Amino acid sequence: MIFKIIGITFLILLMFTDIKHIINRIKQFLKNKN
């Protein structure tokens, strides 16, 4: 049970960092375009 909670939290953290990374990529792309 505890391991399940840790696993889910870990997955959410991974997804969150991925989303932040993608947003930064998009921001850089928009900056380079202008």
PQR file of N, CA, C, O and H, with PARSE charges and radii, in Angstrom:
ATOM      1  N   MET A   1       0.842  -1.207   0.000 -0.4000 1.5000
ATOM      2  CA  MET A   1       0.000   0.000   0.000 -0.0000 2.0000
ATOM      3  C   MET A   1       0.877   1.257   0.000  0.5500 1.7000
ATOM      4  O   MET A   1       0.670   2.173  -0.796 -0.5500 1.4000
ATOM      5  N   ILE A   2       1.864   1.284   0.911 -0.4000 1.5000
ATOM      6  CA  ILE A   2       2.748   2.463   0.990 -0.0000 2.0000
ATOM      7  C   ILE A   2       3.521   2.611  -0.325  0.5500 1.7000
ATOM      8  O   ILE A   2       3.694   3.718  -0.837 -0.5500 1.4000
ATOM      9  H   ILE A   2       2.033   0.540   1.558  0.4000 1.0000
ATOM     10  N   PHE A   3       3.986   1.464  -0.865 -0.4000 1.5000
ATOM     11  CA  PHE A   3       4.758   1.507  -2.111 -0.0000 2.0000
ATOM     12  C   PHE A   3       3.906   2.034  -3.262  0.5500 1.7000
ATOM     13  O   PHE A   3       4.403   2.739  -4.140 -0.5500 1.4000
ATOM     14  H   PHE A   3       3.846   0.566  -0.449  0.4000 1.0000
ATOM     15  N   LYS A   4       2.615   1.686  -3.250 -0.4000 1.5000
ATOM     16  CA  LYS A   4       1.694   2.175  -4.290 -0.0000 2.0000
ATOM     17  C   LYS A   4       1.628   3.695  -4.250  0.5500 1.7000
ATOM     18  O   LYS A   4       1.703   4.349  -5.291 -0.5500 1.4000
ATOM     19  H   LYS A   4       2.212   1.113  -2.536  0.4000 1.0000
ATOM     20  N   ILE A   5       1.486   4.262  -3.048 -0.4000 1.5000
ATOM     21  CA  ILE A   5       1.391   5.722  -2.891 -0.0000 2.0000
ATOM     22  C   ILE A   5       2.685   6.373  -3.372  0.5500 1.7000
ATOM     23  O   ILE A   5       2.656   7.383  -4.077 -0.5500 1.4000
ATOM     24  H   ILE A   5       1.425   3.731  -2.203  0.4000 1.0000
ATOM     25  N   ILE A   6       3.833   5.781  -2.983 -0.4000 1.5000
ATOM     26  CA  ILE A   6       5.130   6.339  -3.386 -0.0000 2.0000
ATOM     27  C   ILE A   6       5.259   6.297  -4.913  0.5500 1.7000
ATOM     28  O   ILE A   6       5.729   7.252  -5.531 -0.5500 1.4000
ATOM     29  H   ILE A   6       3.856   4.961  -2.411  0.4000 1.0000
ATOM     30  N   GLY A   7       4.836   5.179  -5.509 -0.4000 1.5000
ATOM     31  CA  GLY A   7       4.920   5.029  -6.963 -0.0000 2.0000
ATOM     32  C   GLY A   7       4.076   6.063  -7.687  0.5500 1.7000
ATOM     33  O   GLY A   7       4.520   6.667  -8.663 -0.5500 1.4000
ATOM     34  H   GLY A   7       4.454   4.404  -5.006  0.4000 1.0000
ATOM     35  N   ILE A   8       2.850   6.263  -7.201 -0.4000 1.5000
ATOM     36  CA  ILE A   8       1.945   7.236  -7.834 -0.0000 2.0000
ATOM     37  C   ILE A   8       2.517   8.647  -7.707  0.5500 1.7000
ATOM     38  O   ILE A   8       2.494   9.422  -8.663 -0.5500 1.4000
ATOM     39  H   ILE A   8       2.490   5.773  -6.408  0.4000 1.0000
ATOM     40  N   THR A   9       3.031   8.977  -6.515 -0.4000 1.5000
ATOM     41  CA  THR A   9       3.613  10.312  -6.308 -0.0000 2.0000
ATOM     42  C   THR A   9       4.804  10.512  -7.242  0.5500 1.7000
ATOM     43  O   THR A   9       4.980  11.585  -7.818 -0.5500 1.4000
ATOM     44  H   THR A   9       3.050   8.348  -5.738  0.4000 1.0000
ATOM     45  N   PHE A  10       5.625   9.457  -7.385 -0.4000 1.5000
ATOM     46  CA  PHE A  10       6.808   9.531  -8.246 -0.0000 2.0000
ATOM     47  C   PHE A  10       6.398   9.783  -9.694  0.5500 1.7000
ATOM     48  O   PHE A  10       7.001  10.604 -10.386 -0.5500 1.4000
ATOM     49  H   PHE A  10       5.481   8.585  -6.917  0.4000 1.0000
ATOM     50  N   LEU A  11       5.355   9.061 -10.149 -0.4000 1.5000
ATOM     51  CA  LEU A  11       4.868   9.234 -11.524 -0.0000 2.0000
ATOM     52  C   LEU A  11       4.364  10.651 -11.743  0.5500 1.7000
ATOM     53  O   LEU A  11       4.637  11.258 -12.778 -0.5500 1.4000
ATOM     54  H   LEU A  11       4.865   8.395  -9.587  0.4000 1.0000
ATOM     55  N   ILE A  12       3.620  11.186 -10.759 -0.4000 1.5000
ATOM     56  CA  ILE A  12       3.083  12.551 -10.881 -0.0000 2.0000
ATOM     57  C   ILE A  12       4.234  13.548 -10.962  0.5500 1.7000
ATOM     58  O   ILE A  12       4.195  14.484 -11.761 -0.5500 1.4000
ATOM     59  H   ILE A  12       3.398  10.693  -9.918  0.4000 1.0000
ATOM     60  N   LEU A  13       5.267  13.346 -10.127 -0.4000 1.5000
ATOM     61  CA  LEU A  13       6.429  14.243 -10.143 -0.0000 2.0000
ATOM     62  C   LEU A  13       7.120  14.183 -11.503  0.5500 1.7000
ATOM     63  O   LEU A  13       7.496  15.216 -12.057 -0.5500 1.4000
ATOM     64  H   LEU A  13       5.299  12.586  -9.478  0.4000 1.0000
ATOM     65  N   LEU A  14       7.287  12.970 -12.043 -0.4000 1.5000
ATOM     66  CA  LEU A  14       7.924  12.810 -13.355 -0.0000 2.0000
ATOM     67  C   LEU A  14       7.132  13.548 -14.423  0.5500 1.7000
ATOM     68  O   LEU A  14       7.705  14.272 -15.236 -0.5500 1.4000
ATOM     69  H   LEU A  14       6.981  12.131 -11.593  0.4000 1.0000
ATOM     70  N   MET A  15       5.809  13.364 -14.423 -0.4000 1.5000
ATOM     71  CA  MET A  15       4.960  14.033 -15.406 -0.0000 2.0000
ATOM     72  C   MET A  15       5.057  15.544 -15.262  0.5500 1.7000
ATOM     73  O   MET A  15       5.108  16.266 -16.257 -0.5500 1.4000
ATOM     74  H   MET A  15       5.343  12.775 -13.762  0.4000 1.0000
ATOM     75  N   PHE A  16       5.084  16.027 -14.003 -0.4000 1.5000
ATOM     76  CA  PHE A  16       5.137  17.468 -13.755 -0.0000 2.0000
ATOM     77  C   PHE A  16       6.435  18.061 -14.294  0.5500 1.7000
ATOM     78  O   PHE A  16       6.428  19.113 -14.933 -0.5500 1.4000
ATOM     79  H   PHE A  16       5.043  15.440 -13.195  0.4000 1.0000
ATOM     80  N   THR A  17       7.563  17.372 -14.029 -0.4000 1.5000
ATOM     81  CA  THR A  17       8.849  17.890 -14.504 -0.0000 2.0000
ATOM     82  C   THR A  17       8.894  17.846 -16.024  0.5500 1.7000
ATOM     83  O   THR A  17       9.458  18.739 -16.657 -0.5500 1.4000
ATOM     84  H   THR A  17       7.569  16.518 -13.509  0.4000 1.0000
ATOM     85  N   ASP A  18       8.295  16.797 -16.621 -0.4000 1.5000
ATOM     86  CA  ASP A  18       8.253  16.703 -18.085 -0.0000 2.0000
ATOM     87  C   ASP A  18       7.477  17.878 -18.665  0.5500 1.7000
ATOM     88  O   ASP A  18       7.899  18.475 -19.655 -0.5500 1.4000
ATOM     89  H   ASP A  18       7.837  16.071 -16.107  0.4000 1.0000
ATOM     90  N   ILE A  19       6.343  18.212 -18.051 -0.4000 1.5000
ATOM     91  CA  ILE A  19       5.507  19.310 -18.540 -0.0000 2.0000
ATOM     92  C   ILE A  19       6.283  20.624 -18.450  0.5500 1.7000
ATOM     93  O   ILE A  19       6.251  21.433 -19.378 -0.5500 1.4000
ATOM     94  H   ILE A  19       6.000  17.727 -17.246  0.4000 1.0000
ATOM     95  N   LYS A  20       6.986  20.835 -17.320 -0.4000 1.5000
ATOM     96  CA  LYS A  20       7.769  22.068 -17.151 -0.0000 2.0000
ATOM     97  C   LYS A  20       8.853  22.138 -18.218  0.5500 1.7000
ATOM     98  O   LYS A  20       9.109  23.204 -18.780 -0.5500 1.4000
ATOM     99  H   LYS A  20       7.012  20.178 -16.567  0.4000 1.0000
ATOM    100  N   HIS A  21       9.492  21.001 -18.499 -0.4000 1.5000
ATOM    101  CA  HIS A  21      10.560  20.947 -19.499 -0.0000 2.0000
ATOM    102  C   HIS A  21      10.008  21.289 -20.877  0.5500 1.7000
ATOM    103  O   HIS A  21      10.628  22.034 -21.636 -0.5500 1.4000
ATOM    104  H   HIS A  21       9.284  20.135 -18.044  0.4000 1.0000
ATOM    105  N   ILE A  22       8.836  20.736 -21.195 -0.4000 1.5000
ATOM    106  CA  ILE A  22       8.213  20.998 -22.500 -0.0000 2.0000
ATOM    107  C   ILE A  22       7.854  22.474 -22.618  0.5500 1.7000
ATOM    108  O   ILE A  22       8.051  23.075 -23.674 -0.5500 1.4000
ATOM    109  H   ILE A  22       8.333  20.131 -20.578  0.4000 1.0000
ATOM    110  N   ILE A  23       7.322  23.071 -21.533 -0.4000 1.5000
ATOM    111  CA  ILE A  23       6.944  24.491 -21.550 -0.0000 2.0000
ATOM    112  C   ILE A  23       8.182  25.349 -21.801  0.5500 1.7000
ATOM    113  O   ILE A  23       8.135  26.304 -22.576 -0.5500 1.4000
ATOM    114  H   ILE A  23       7.162  22.583 -20.675  0.4000 1.0000
ATOM    115  N   ASN A  24       9.305  25.001 -21.133 -0.4000 1.5000
ATOM    116  CA  ASN A  24      10.542  25.758 -21.331 -0.0000 2.0000
ATOM    117  C   ASN A  24      11.007  25.646 -22.777  0.5500 1.7000
ATOM    118  O   ASN A  24      11.490  26.620 -23.354 -0.5500 1.4000
ATOM    119  H   ASN A  24       9.343  24.226 -20.503  0.4000 1.0000
ATOM    120  N   ARG A  25      10.862  24.446 -23.368 -0.4000 1.5000
ATOM    121  CA  ARG A  25      11.252  24.232 -24.763 -0.0000 2.0000
ATOM    122  C   ARG A  25      10.432  25.125 -25.681  0.5500 1.7000
ATOM    123  O   ARG A  25      10.965  25.749 -26.599 -0.5500 1.4000
ATOM    124  H   ARG A  25      10.470  23.655 -22.899  0.4000 1.0000
ATOM    125  N   ILE A  26       9.115  25.181 -25.420 -0.4000 1.5000
ATOM    126  CA  ILE A  26       8.222  25.992 -26.253 -0.0000 2.0000
ATOM    127  C   ILE A  26       8.591  27.467 -26.121  0.5500 1.7000
ATOM    128  O   ILE A  26       8.613  28.196 -27.113 -0.5500 1.4000
ATOM    129  H   ILE A  26       8.683  24.674 -24.674  0.4000 1.0000
ATOM    130  N   LYS A  27       8.881  27.906 -24.891 -0.4000 1.5000
ATOM    131  CA  LYS A  27       9.261  29.313 -24.668 -0.0000 2.0000
ATOM    132  C   LYS A  27      10.525  29.646 -25.448  0.5500 1.7000
ATOM    133  O   LYS A  27      10.602  30.693 -26.091 -0.5500 1.4000
ATOM    134  H   LYS A  27       8.862  27.314 -24.086  0.4000 1.0000
ATOM    135  N   GLN A  28      11.529  28.749 -25.392 -0.4000 1.5000
ATOM    136  CA  GLN A  28      12.774  28.980 -26.124 -0.0000 2.0000
ATOM    137  C   GLN A  28      12.499  29.042 -27.624  0.5500 1.7000
ATOM    138  O   GLN A  28      13.060  29.882 -28.327 -0.5500 1.4000
ATOM    139  H   GLN A  28      11.467  27.899 -24.870  0.4000 1.0000
ATOM    140  N   PHE A  29      11.627  28.141 -28.116 -0.4000 1.5000
ATOM    141  CA  PHE A  29      11.298  28.093 -29.545 -0.0000 2.0000
ATOM    142  C   PHE A  29      10.651  29.397 -29.982  0.5500 1.7000
ATOM    143  O   PHE A  29      10.970  29.927 -31.046 -0.5500 1.4000
ATOM    144  H   PHE A  29      11.172  27.459 -27.544  0.4000 1.0000
ATOM    145  N   LEU A  30       9.733  29.921 -29.154 -0.4000 1.5000
ATOM    146  CA  LEU A  30       9.049  31.170 -29.496 -0.0000 2.0000
ATOM    147  C   LEU A  30      10.038  32.333 -29.486  0.5500 1.7000
ATOM    148  O   LEU A  30       9.955  33.231 -30.324 -0.5500 1.4000
ATOM    149  H   LEU A  30       9.474  29.490 -28.289  0.4000 1.0000
ATOM    150  N   LYS A  31      10.988  32.312 -28.522 -0.4000 1.5000
ATOM    151  CA  LYS A  31      11.991  33.382 -28.449 -0.0000 2.0000
ATOM    152  C   LYS A  31      12.860  33.371 -29.704  0.5500 1.7000
ATOM    153  O   LYS A  31      13.158  34.427 -30.262 -0.5500 1.4000
ATOM    154  H   LYS A  31      11.055  31.582 -27.842  0.4000 1.0000
ATOM    155  N   ASN A  32      13.268  32.183 -30.149 -0.4000 1.5000
ATOM    156  CA  ASN A  32      14.134  32.068 -31.327 -0.0000 2.0000
ATOM    157  C   ASN A  32      13.405  32.498 -32.594  0.5500 1.7000
ATOM    158  O   ASN A  32      14.030  33.009 -33.523 -0.5500 1.4000
ATOM    159  H   ASN A  32      13.026  31.325 -29.695  0.4000 1.0000
ATOM    160  N   LYS A  33      12.109  32.299 -32.640 -0.4000 1.5000
ATOM    161  CA  LYS A  33      11.325  32.649 -33.839 -0.0000 2.0000
ATOM    162  C   LYS A  33      11.300  34.161 -34.046  0.5500 1.7000
ATOM    163  O   LYS A  33      11.404  34.628 -35.180 -0.5500 1.4000
ATOM    164  H   LYS A  33      11.601  31.884 -31.885  0.4000 1.0000
ATOM    165  N   ASN A  34      11.165  34.927 -32.971 -0.4000 1.5000
ATOM    166  CA  ASN A  34      11.045  36.387 -33.088 -0.0000 2.0000
ATOM    167  C   ASN A  34      12.375  37.022 -33.477  0.5500 1.7000
ATOM    168  O   ASN A  34      12.458  38.241 -33.620 -0.5500 1.4000
ATOM    169  H   ASN A  34      11.081  34.547 -32.050  0.4000 1.0000
TER
END
